[in-house]
Amino acid sequence: MKINLYLAILIVNFLSIYFFAFEITFILHLGSVFLCFSKFINLNLLRLIIPLLIIVLIGIVASFFYKFAIIPFIKDITYFIRPILLIFIAYFCVLSISDKSIIVKSIIYLGFFYASIHLLQIFVYVIQSGKFNYLRIRDFGLDNNIEVVSFALLLFYEKFTMIKFSKILRYAMIIVLSISIIFYFSRIMIVFSFILIFSLLGGFKLFGNSIFLPIVLSLILLILIVFTNIDFNRNSKGIEGFLYKIENSITEITNTKIDVSNHKQLWDRWRAYELKRVIIEVNKEKSISTNLFGKGFGSLINLNMKVNLGGTNFRNIPYLHNGYGTIYLKTGIVGVLIYLYFFISLARFQTSNLYHKRLLNGLVLFLLFSSIVINGIYNTSDVVFFISFIFISISLTSSKINFLKQN
């Protein structure tokens, strides 16, 4: 009965991230922590949490040196403690489930469930409209990274000794997941798929080879040079339009030379514009302490114009697409360095299973990369961070050592 309860808590939290607004999801996360709380906490888990707690502390303390509105301040606190809540939910639930294989199977089935719904929506649209417009298809979902994790786990399922599937079921799920992943036309999912599969193949160990590294970097540089010099049609609604988005993704986060009166150019380089405005916002204080510790929770980014986001006009926004920029605004350079140290701690985390370690390496590297474009661990609509700590918790609770009992 306990297994069913804690597994249900995990699944409900997974579903809430995709289907509910952040406010509802946060309340659910908070309630889940109290519901599954255990007196036993692994010391290694606490060491991983400490950097995130320090970031929260810096954000709260720094805010009192600047003017801020109470609602953005409270929202920032919930935004920055959400990953900590997810860590506790993952750990407490995994600790209370004796059969760890049921957790991994649930992640795979959830990915398959999402993929099936996604493909069914596309199928109905194509049959009813007789068209295949990739922009319209993306209305059914911009991305869903749990599908990538499910796909990777199924590809390497023999290496994860805790999970077993019949050959027919496994192949059927792989086919459905692979088609669904392709039809998201998501640059993020393409990158994530490559990182995760490459990591599970042990590819990142090759980077220790002094000959292999420059060859790979040279090939990547050559591909980027060739790709950015191909003239794709921005207004195309087919595959060419998707290729334009891939080409544009290379420059949209770095090119800050923007004519704000040119709306197409502004939109294509929006991530770079956001980051530019954050740097201006922090440096206008002309204070070393602001650069070091940020402007605290409740601080906003002045866009210097009104922008329609989600049907509402905004002049000031609390967060960027770039997670490093958001952390820099709220907690300064010190916060960014602590955030990077958190990833170093994750990368150093050891597991008893080689493929658990490779999977974790891929998840951590993706979160490090996604922090540039979709806020990394602070992305409220992504589950990669949650999945990462589920696998960390499986490793921690499989050998019950180094426990701290709270009185």
C-alpha positions, 0 to 999 in steps of 0.5 A: 500500500505504501508503494502505491501511495509514494509512487502515486505522489511521484506520478501526480507531481510529474503530471502537474508540471505539464498540466497545471499552472505554476502556482497550483504545482508549487502548492502540490509540491509543498504538500507532497513534501509534508505528505511523504516526509521522512526523518531519515535524510542522506548526508550526501543529499544534504551536501547537494542541496546546500548550494541551492539554499545559499542561492535562496539566502543571497536572493533574500538578503540582497533584496533588502538593499533595493526597492521591491514589490512584495508579490514579485518577491514572494514569487521569486522565493517560490521559484527558487525553492521549487528545485529544493522541493523536487529534490525532497519529493524525489528522495522521500518517495524513492526511499519509501519504495522498496522495488526501484524498478517500478519507478523507472518503469513509471517514467518510461510509461509516462513518456509513452503516454505523452507520446501517444497523446501527442501523435493522436493529436497530430493524426486527428489534425492531419486527417481533418485539415489535410495539411502538414504545417509544422507550426500548427503541429507545434501547437500540440506541444513545444517539447516534452523531455520525459519522452527523450528520457523514456526513449533512451532508457528503452534503447539501453534497457538491458544495461539497467538491470532493474527494468524488463520489457517484452521485445514487442512492447519495447520496440513498439514504445521505441517507435512511438516515442521516436516518431513523437520526438521528431514531430515536436520539431524541437531544437531543445529535444534534438540537443537533449537526445544527442547528449543523452544517447552520446552519454549512455554510449560512454562518449564523454569519456572519449574527451579525455583523449587529447587527439579526439577532442580537437577533432570533434571540436573542429567538426562541430565548428565546421558544421556551424560555419556551413549551417549559418551560411545557408540561406533558409526562408524565415517565413516558410511553414514547412521543414525549411522554416524549422531549419531556419529556427535551428540556424537562428538558434546559433545566433539568437543568444549571442548577437546583441546588435539589434534594431528594436524597431525591426520586430522580426530581428528583435524576435529572432534575437530575443534571448540576447536582448533579454540578457543585454537588458539584465546587464544594463539593469545590474550595472546601472547601480554602478556598484561592485556589491550589486554585480557580486550579489545581484539586486535580490528577489523581487527585482525586475528586468526593464525591457525598455519597451512594451512587449506582448507576452502571452496576450499581455503587455509587459515592460518589466519581466522577472525572468529571462530565458537564460537561467544564468542571466536570471541568477545574475540579476537576483544573486549576482556573480556569486550566485552564478558561481554557486550555481556552477558549483552545484553542477560540479557536485552533481557531476562528481556524484558516484553511482553503483551502476555504470549506466546510472552514472552515464545517464546522470552525466547526460542529464546534468550536461543537458541542464547545464546547457538548457540553463542558457536557453530555457532556465535550466533547473528553474524551468517550471515546465520541465522534468529533467531536474526531477528525473535527475534526482530520482536516479540520484535518490535510487543510488542513495537509497539502494545502499542505506549508509550515511543517514542523518536522523532528525530529532 
